[in-house]
Structures are given as C-alpha cells and as structure tokens.
C-alpha cells in the first residue's frame, strides 16, 4: 500500500469510460491513501516516543 498505488488507481479512474469502474478505482485510491496516512502517522508516533 503506497501513495504511488493510490495515484495509479486515481489515474486509471480518470481514464475510465465506465462510471462504475471509475467509482471503484477511486474508492481503492482512497483506501490506499488512508492506509498510507495511517502508516506514516504510526511511524511519526513511534519516532516521537523514542525521542
């Protein structure tokens, strides 16, 4: 799960001619972004605790 995966899903959604497919791709992009944000947040919290 990464930002590049989210970007790829969003780009595919933008190019999609099928509205349902585009919605599914955007949903996946949002999930990828949320996962990436959570992972980054956990890393920051871990770094702050060890300081």
PyMOL commands that set and color helices and strands:
alter all, ss='L'
color gray80, all
select helices_A, chain A and resi 3-15+19-50
alter helices_A, ss='H'
color red, helices_A
deselect
rebuild
show_as cartoon
